[in-house]
Amino acid sequence: MFIISEIFPQHGGSLEVAEQMILQSKMGGADAVKVQLYTATQFGAERGYLELNKDGLKRLRDYADKVGIKLFGTPFTMDRLDWCLELDLPYLKVAARMHKEFPELTAAIMSHNKPTFVSIPSDTNPDEIIKHDHAIYLYCVVKYPTRVDEFQMPDFQNSIFHGISDHTLGNAGALYASAHGAKYLEKHFTLRKSFQYETEKAHLGSMDMQDLIEIKNTAFEFERIRKVLGHDK
């Protein structure tokens, strides 16, 4: 399973904390780290302290390169998309909310034919989404956090979906998806689940380094079992 460690907004606006999260993500076995790129007031002035500027993005990209993990971002404006392209980040991301709220930006992101992770919210008909060969589609229950009894996932063998963007409490959702054929997992990462801020809602549904290690190792075993049983197509 290819695991994306989403470190924003759980970094709390600190580049030093973000670097620590990048390092722990690498040590825990993540394949990539993702940040969110929005303006100081785009989603409410109270979230302004979480903004990452271009110099900060470059600093985190360089640090990720140094420790040996790929870093990319979700651009929420056209100029931030330009940052991702200028810094030659390996992937792009379309967030679940962007299909309806930022259709022009979504189209611009997809026009670059760069490998792009595309989250599709669970209440959206995937047939309504324009499909692209360079896209990796992730099923997403948009709730921070998602209780286990609210967890949902598609049939990975008979749909466009390659994996999930998971906000579920604990590791059960991620592992259940892996056991049923998910090849990609995006999940928020935190240094401390006890952080419970309105502006950083994802802490409770996040994984820490020990969770990441468990998910990575167990997903690997699931993949071996699926191959032995001939369930991978």
Residue frames as qw, qx, qy, qz and C-alpha x, y, z in Angstrom:
[[0.000, 0.888, 0.461, 0.000, 0.00, 0.00, 0.00],
 [0.364, 0.379, -0.011, 0.851, 1.26, 3.46, -0.98],
 [0.353, -0.724, -0.516, 0.293, 0.75, 5.67, 2.08],
 [0.190, 0.611, 0.046, 0.767, 0.46, 9.47, 1.98],
 [0.412, -0.467, -0.528, 0.577, 1.04, 11.21, 5.30],
 [0.031, 0.780, 0.288, 0.555, -1.00, 14.44, 5.39],
 [0.499, -0.196, -0.452, 0.713, 0.73, 16.78, 7.84],
 [0.082, -0.085, 0.042, -0.992, -1.44, 19.90, 7.40],
 [0.012, -0.834, 0.140, -0.534, -3.00, 21.50, 9.34],
 [0.835, -0.506, -0.201, 0.080, -1.68, 19.40, 12.25],
 [0.645, 0.222, -0.204, 0.702, 1.70, 21.17, 12.03],
 [0.332, -0.779, -0.388, 0.364, 0.16, 24.09, 13.92],
 [0.240, 0.968, 0.009, 0.069, 1.80, 26.66, 11.65],
 [0.417, -0.755, 0.470, 0.188, 5.35, 25.69, 12.63],
 [0.667, 0.583, -0.449, -0.116, 7.88, 24.69, 9.97],
 [0.022, -0.480, 0.834, -0.270, 10.00, 23.02, 12.65],
 [0.642, 0.026, 0.639, -0.423, 7.04, 20.85, 13.67],
 [0.795, 0.508, -0.050, -0.327, 6.33, 20.12, 10.00],
 [0.397, 0.603, -0.692, 0.021, 9.91, 18.94, 9.54],
 [0.308, -0.267, 0.840, -0.359, 9.59, 16.68, 12.57],
 [0.763, 0.264, 0.399, -0.435, 6.40, 15.24, 11.08],
 [0.667, 0.610, -0.372, -0.213, 8.14, 14.66, 7.75],
 [0.129, 0.506, -0.836, 0.169, 10.97, 12.80, 9.48],
 [0.484, -0.062, 0.763, -0.423, 8.59, 10.65, 11.55],
 [0.790, 0.428, 0.094, -0.428, 6.53, 9.91, 8.44],
 [0.528, 0.587, -0.609, -0.073, 9.65, 8.68, 6.70],
 [0.072, -0.362, 0.872, -0.321, 10.70, 6.60, 9.71],
 [0.608, 0.097, 0.597, -0.514, 7.20, 5.11, 9.96],
 [0.436, 0.094, 0.840, 0.310, 7.18, 3.95, 6.35],
 [0.433, 0.752, 0.286, -0.405, 5.10, 6.55, 4.51],
 [0.663, 0.283, 0.455, 0.522, 5.75, 6.82, 0.79],
 [0.198, 0.510, 0.202, 0.813, 4.94, 10.53, 0.49],
 [0.170, -0.482, -0.495, 0.703, 4.07, 13.58, 2.60],
 [0.124, 0.627, 0.507, 0.578, 1.42, 16.14, 1.65],
 [0.121, -0.317, -0.332, 0.880, 0.79, 19.74, 2.64],
 [0.200, 0.776, 0.595, 0.062, -2.16, 22.07, 1.99],
 [0.328, -0.031, 0.138, 0.934, -1.60, 25.37, 0.21],
 [0.022, -0.801, -0.556, -0.220, -4.19, 28.06, 0.88],
 [0.138, 0.596, -0.109, 0.783, -4.18, 31.78, 1.68],
 [0.118, 0.053, -0.658, 0.742, -4.29, 33.19, 5.19],
 [0.397, 0.154, 0.352, -0.833, -7.99, 34.10, 4.94],
 [0.379, 0.075, -0.716, -0.581, -9.29, 31.60, 2.37],
 [0.554, -0.323, -0.757, -0.127, -10.98, 29.33, 4.90],
 [0.509, -0.812, -0.278, -0.059, -11.43, 31.83, 7.72],
 [0.142, 0.828, -0.352, 0.412, -9.08, 34.37, 9.26],
 [0.691, -0.584, 0.367, -0.216, -8.73, 32.20, 12.39],
 [0.951, 0.044, 0.232, 0.201, -6.80, 29.70, 10.24],
 [0.368, 0.903, -0.206, 0.076, -4.32, 32.29, 9.01],
 [0.379, -0.718, 0.584, -0.010, -1.51, 30.97, 11.21],
 [0.818, 0.000, 0.571, 0.070, -1.57, 27.73, 9.19],
 [0.607, 0.783, -0.048, -0.126, -0.66, 29.37, 5.87],
 [0.744, -0.240, 0.388, 0.489, 2.45, 28.09, 4.11],
 [0.293, 0.852, -0.166, -0.400, 4.23, 30.53, 1.79],
 [0.812, 0.537, -0.231, -0.003, 6.39, 29.64, -1.19],
 [0.175, 0.657, -0.662, 0.315, 9.67, 29.85, 0.72],
 [0.580, -0.305, 0.629, -0.418, 8.25, 27.58, 3.41],
 [0.928, 0.272, 0.121, -0.225, 7.10, 25.10, 0.78],
 [0.618, 0.630, -0.449, 0.141, 10.56, 25.03, -0.75],
 [0.165, -0.572, 0.697, -0.399, 12.12, 24.55, 2.68],
 [0.765, -0.103, 0.525, -0.358, 9.87, 21.56, 3.40],
 [0.871, 0.468, -0.097, -0.109, 10.44, 20.13, -0.09],
 [0.374, 0.671, -0.593, 0.242, 14.21, 20.38, 0.39],
 [0.400, -0.430, 0.693, -0.418, 13.99, 18.79, 3.84],
 [0.896, 0.122, 0.300, -0.302, 11.85, 15.94, 2.53],
 [0.740, 0.588, -0.324, 0.035, 14.37, 15.37, -0.28],
 [0.047, 0.657, -0.675, 0.333, 17.15, 15.30, 2.32],
 [0.519, -0.246, 0.725, -0.380, 15.51, 12.57, 4.40],
 [0.011, 0.120, -0.924, -0.364, 14.37, 10.63, 1.34],
 [0.249, 0.507, 0.801, -0.196, 10.61, 11.06, 1.09],
 [0.134, 0.377, 0.490, 0.774, 8.51, 12.76, -1.60],
 [0.033, 0.498, 0.477, -0.723, 6.58, 15.90, -0.68],
 [0.055, 0.364, 0.571, 0.734, 3.69, 17.39, -2.63],
 [0.097, 0.215, 0.410, -0.881, 0.76, 19.70, -2.05],
 [0.168, 0.665, 0.723, 0.086, -2.91, 20.48, -2.54],
 [0.152, -0.003, 0.074, 0.986, -3.01, 23.93, -4.18],
 [0.103, 0.667, 0.691, -0.258, -6.15, 25.93, -3.42],
 [0.215, 0.861, 0.015, -0.461, -5.26, 28.88, -5.67],
 [0.773, 0.623, -0.004, 0.123, -3.82, 29.24, -9.17],
 [0.154, 0.836, -0.475, 0.227, -0.62, 30.85, -7.89],
 [0.581, -0.472, 0.638, -0.181, -0.07, 28.00, -5.45],
 [0.915, 0.300, 0.269, 0.020, -0.49, 25.56, -8.32],
 [0.496, 0.804, -0.262, 0.198, 2.29, 27.52, -10.03],
 [0.319, -0.715, 0.590, -0.199, 4.48, 27.03, -6.92],
 [0.851, -0.107, 0.509, -0.077, 4.01, 23.25, -7.15],
 [0.812, 0.555, 0.118, 0.136, 4.97, 23.27, -10.82],
 [0.220, 0.879, -0.359, 0.225, 7.97, 25.62, -10.37],
 [0.411, -0.591, 0.662, -0.208, 9.31, 23.44, -7.53],
 [0.561, 0.268, -0.734, -0.274, 8.66, 20.34, -9.66],
 [0.537, -0.222, 0.661, -0.475, 6.78, 18.52, -6.91],
 [0.071, -0.122, 0.953, 0.267, 6.24, 14.87, -7.92],
 [0.024, -0.497, -0.858, -0.126, 2.45, 14.81, -7.57],
 [0.230, -0.246, 0.000, -0.942, -0.53, 17.14, -7.37],
 [0.014, -0.312, -0.895, 0.319, -3.74, 16.76, -5.37],
 [0.337, -0.366, -0.330, -0.802, -7.39, 17.64, -5.95],
 [0.131, 0.000, 0.757, -0.640, -9.22, 17.79, -2.62],
 [0.087, 0.446, 0.891, 0.014, -12.75, 16.45, -2.24],
 [0.084, 0.746, 0.406, -0.520, -14.25, 19.93, -1.84],
 [0.119, -0.447, 0.373, 0.805, -12.60, 21.31, -4.97],
 [0.204, 0.288, 0.828, 0.435, -14.88, 19.63, -7.53],
 [0.017, -0.797, -0.595, -0.104, -17.80, 21.88, -6.57],
 [0.271, -0.872, -0.135, 0.384, -16.05, 24.86, -4.97],
 [0.119, -0.726, 0.428, 0.525, -13.08, 25.31, -7.35],
 [0.843, 0.369, 0.391, 0.012, -13.96, 23.72, -10.72],
 [0.482, 0.853, -0.191, 0.066, -11.66, 26.00, -12.75],
 [0.204, -0.723, 0.652, -0.104, -8.71, 25.27, -10.48],
 [0.789, -0.070, 0.605, -0.081, -9.50, 21.55, -10.62],
 [0.777, 0.607, 0.160, 0.039, -9.45, 21.69, -14.43],
 [0.218, 0.882, -0.404, 0.102, -6.16, 23.60, -14.35],
 [0.507, -0.519, 0.682, -0.087, -4.55, 21.03, -12.04],
 [0.819, 0.147, 0.555, -0.016, -5.66, 18.15, -14.24],
 [0.603, 0.792, -0.032, -0.087, -4.49, 19.87, -17.44],
 [0.032, -0.814, 0.577, 0.050, -0.81, 19.36, -16.55],
 [0.901, 0.206, -0.368, -0.098, -0.84, 15.57, -16.97],
 [0.091, 0.488, -0.747, 0.443, 1.21, 15.19, -13.78],
 [0.450, -0.245, -0.854, 0.089, 0.36, 12.21, -11.53],
 [0.271, -0.344, 0.151, -0.886, -2.51, 13.55, -9.44],
 [0.105, -0.258, -0.908, 0.312, -4.37, 12.16, -6.45],
 [0.329, -0.286, -0.276, -0.857, -8.07, 13.01, -6.75],
 [0.094, 0.175, 0.835, -0.513, -10.34, 12.67, -3.72],
 [0.356, -0.312, -0.532, -0.702, -14.02, 12.16, -4.52],
 [0.347, -0.191, 0.553, -0.734, -16.44, 12.71, -1.62],
 [0.132, 0.130, 0.980, -0.071, -18.70, 9.81, -0.68],
 [0.347, 0.600, 0.546, -0.471, -21.85, 11.84, -1.41],
 [0.312, 0.639, -0.329, -0.622, -20.80, 12.53, -5.02],
 [0.910, 0.312, 0.265, -0.067, -21.57, 10.25, -7.96],
 [0.489, -0.456, 0.503, 0.547, -18.14, 9.37, -9.40],
 [0.521, 0.455, 0.610, 0.386, -19.71, 9.23, -12.87],
 [0.105, 0.970, 0.219, -0.009, -20.07, 13.02, -12.64],
 [0.385, -0.757, 0.349, 0.396, -16.29, 13.46, -12.35],
 [0.638, 0.701, -0.296, -0.115, -14.25, 13.86, -15.54],
 [0.914, -0.277, 0.232, 0.186, -11.78, 10.97, -15.65],
 [0.278, 0.849, -0.446, -0.052, -8.08, 11.27, -16.49],
 [0.917, 0.157, -0.343, 0.134, -5.50, 8.56, -17.14],
 [0.420, 0.402, -0.502, 0.640, -2.92, 10.31, -14.93],
 [0.463, -0.521, 0.210, -0.685, -5.29, 10.43, -11.92],
 [0.340, -0.049, -0.901, 0.266, -5.33, 8.17, -8.87],
 [0.456, -0.498, -0.242, -0.697, -8.84, 8.27, -7.40],
 [0.181, 0.018, -0.798, 0.574, -9.41, 8.17, -3.64],
 [0.412, -0.612, -0.595, -0.318, -12.78, 7.61, -1.95],
 [0.187, 0.182, -0.431, 0.864, -13.37, 10.13, 0.84],
 [0.357, -0.725, -0.588, -0.008, -15.82, 10.40, 3.73],
 [0.209, 0.508, -0.132, 0.825, -15.54, 14.11, 4.51],
 [0.601, -0.733, -0.167, -0.270, -15.94, 14.20, 8.28],
 [0.421, 0.440, -0.552, 0.569, -13.30, 15.13, 10.87],
 [0.087, -0.303, 0.931, 0.186, -13.07, 12.70, 12.52],
 [0.702, -0.008, -0.469, -0.536, -15.12, 9.84, 11.06],
 [0.645, -0.319, 0.590, -0.366, -16.42, 7.29, 13.57],
 [0.165, -0.177, 0.944, 0.223, -15.93, 3.62, 12.71],
 [0.384, 0.463, 0.780, -0.175, -19.70, 3.15, 12.28],
 [0.365, 0.817, 0.073, -0.440, -19.61, 5.96, 9.67],
 [0.262, -0.446, 0.698, 0.495, -16.82, 4.37, 7.63],
 [0.780, 0.530, 0.221, -0.248, -17.54, 3.71, 3.97],
 [0.229, -0.485, 0.667, 0.517, -15.50, 2.40, 1.06],
 [0.690, 0.435, -0.228, -0.531, -16.10, 1.36, -2.56],
 [0.944, 0.056, 0.311, 0.095, -15.55, -1.96, -4.33],
 [0.165, -0.738, 0.459, 0.467, -11.96, -1.43, -5.42],
 [0.439, -0.036, 0.817, 0.373, -12.12, -4.24, -7.98],
 [0.242, 0.556, 0.722, 0.333, -15.16, -2.82, -9.79],
 [0.013, -0.956, -0.248, 0.159, -14.86, 0.96, -9.58],
 [0.462, 0.778, -0.149, 0.400, -12.53, 3.81, -10.52],
 [0.422, -0.845, 0.254, -0.208, -11.19, 4.00, -6.98],
 [0.663, 0.396, -0.562, 0.296, -7.61, 2.99, -6.16],
 [0.431, -0.078, -0.649, 0.623, -7.73, 3.77, -2.43],
 [0.298, -0.820, -0.485, -0.058, -9.15, 6.00, 0.28],
 [0.121, 0.489, -0.287, 0.815, -8.58, 9.37, 1.88],
 [0.594, -0.417, -0.685, 0.062, -9.27, 8.32, 5.45],
 [0.133, -0.556, 0.270, -0.775, -10.39, 10.42, 8.41],
 [0.791, -0.388, -0.420, -0.216, -11.53, 7.48, 10.55],
 [0.475, -0.711, 0.429, -0.291, -10.67, 7.27, 14.23],
 [0.737, -0.324, 0.592, 0.031, -7.95, 4.65, 14.71],
 [0.039, -0.440, 0.763, 0.471, -6.47, 2.29, 12.15],
 [0.552, 0.225, 0.789, -0.148, -9.44, -0.02, 11.46],
 [0.566, 0.733, 0.168, -0.338, -10.71, 1.84, 8.41],
 [0.212, 0.749, -0.567, -0.268, -7.31, 1.98, 6.74],
 [0.238, -0.282, 0.929, 0.028, -6.64, -1.70, 7.43],
 [0.606, 0.392, 0.638, -0.269, -10.11, -2.81, 6.34],
 [0.524, 0.778, -0.093, -0.335, -9.65, -0.97, 3.04],
 [0.048, 0.622, -0.761, -0.180, -6.22, -2.53, 2.56],
 [0.437, -0.041, 0.892, -0.107, -7.61, -6.02, 3.19],
 [0.586, 0.569, 0.541, -0.202, -10.22, -5.38, 0.50],
 [0.684, 0.416, 0.389, 0.455, -7.84, -4.23, -2.20],
 [0.044, 0.997, 0.009, -0.058, -7.05, -0.55, -1.61],
 [0.800, 0.244, -0.045, 0.547, -3.62, 0.26, -3.06],
 [0.235, 0.438, -0.138, 0.857, -3.39, 3.84, -1.77],
 [0.426, -0.707, -0.526, 0.206, -4.07, 5.44, 1.59],
 [0.145, 0.524, -0.137, 0.828, -4.05, 9.13, 2.45],
 [0.574, -0.657, -0.483, 0.073, -4.36, 9.76, 6.18],
 [0.086, -0.898, 0.177, -0.393, -3.61, 12.73, 8.40],
 [0.728, 0.034, -0.484, 0.483, -0.55, 12.50, 10.62],
 [0.329, -0.872, 0.036, -0.360, -0.05, 13.98, 14.08],
 [0.340, 0.396, -0.682, 0.512, 2.61, 14.13, 16.76],
 [0.043, 0.070, 0.756, -0.650, -0.02, 14.13, 19.48],
 [0.194, -0.448, -0.766, -0.417, -3.67, 13.06, 19.21],
 [0.253, -0.601, -0.586, 0.480, -4.56, 15.02, 22.35],
 [0.031, -0.192, 0.136, 0.971, -4.37, 18.25, 20.33],
 [0.146, 0.591, 0.789, 0.076, -8.00, 19.21, 19.78],
 [0.021, -0.400, 0.001, 0.916, -8.27, 22.59, 18.07],
 [0.546, 0.641, 0.408, -0.352, -11.23, 23.78, 16.00],
 [0.367, 0.808, -0.311, -0.340, -8.78, 24.96, 13.34],
 [0.177, 0.464, -0.862, -0.104, -6.92, 21.62, 13.28],
 [0.812, -0.107, 0.159, -0.551, -9.79, 19.14, 13.36],
 [0.824, 0.296, -0.464, -0.136, -7.88, 16.22, 11.90],
 [0.048, -0.548, 0.758, -0.350, -5.79, 15.39, 15.01],
 [0.680, -0.139, 0.572, -0.438, -8.28, 12.87, 16.41],
 [0.906, 0.351, 0.169, -0.167, -8.58, 11.00, 13.11],
 [0.334, 0.784, -0.522, -0.021, -4.84, 11.08, 12.49],
 [0.952, -0.061, -0.206, 0.217, -2.19, 8.40, 12.71],
 [0.289, -0.864, 0.404, 0.082, 0.99, 8.84, 14.69],
 [0.253, 0.600, -0.742, -0.161, 4.28, 7.12, 13.85],
 [0.304, -0.129, 0.925, -0.191, 3.40, 3.88, 15.66],
 [0.661, 0.457, 0.427, -0.414, 0.04, 3.75, 13.89],
 [0.499, 0.711, -0.356, -0.344, 1.78, 4.33, 10.58],
 [0.001, -0.437, 0.899, 0.030, 4.18, 1.45, 11.25],
 [0.487, 0.135, 0.809, -0.301, 1.26, -0.84, 12.09],
 [0.643, 0.613, 0.174, -0.425, -0.69, 0.15, 8.99],
 [0.359, 0.686, -0.572, -0.271, 2.32, -0.23, 6.70],
 [0.098, -0.320, 0.941, -0.048, 3.36, -3.63, 8.05],
 [0.519, 0.251, 0.742, -0.341, -0.16, -5.08, 8.22],
 [0.600, 0.659, -0.016, -0.454, -1.05, -3.79, 4.74],
 [0.224, 0.572, -0.758, -0.219, 2.06, -5.52, 3.41],
 [0.259, -0.062, 0.950, -0.160, 0.93, -8.81, 4.97],
 [0.595, 0.488, 0.436, -0.468, -2.57, -8.35, 3.53],
 [0.486, 0.676, -0.367, -0.416, -1.06, -7.88, 0.08],
 [0.038, 0.374, -0.924, -0.070, 0.94, -11.11, 0.45],
 [0.424, 0.188, 0.825, -0.323, -2.18, -13.01, 1.49],
 [0.589, 0.610, 0.146, -0.510, -4.18, -11.61, -1.42],
 [0.358, 0.601, -0.636, -0.325, -1.50, -12.73, -3.86],
 [0.143, -0.175, 0.969, -0.096, -1.35, -16.22, -2.36],
 [0.444, 0.381, 0.721, -0.371, -5.14, -16.52, -2.62],
 [0.280, 0.243, 0.662, 0.651, -5.17, -15.08, -6.14],
 [0.039, 0.797, 0.554, -0.236, -7.41, -12.16, -5.18],
 [0.076, -0.672, 0.180, 0.714, -5.28, -9.48, -6.84],
 [0.677, 0.592, 0.422, 0.113, -6.19, -8.75, -10.44]]
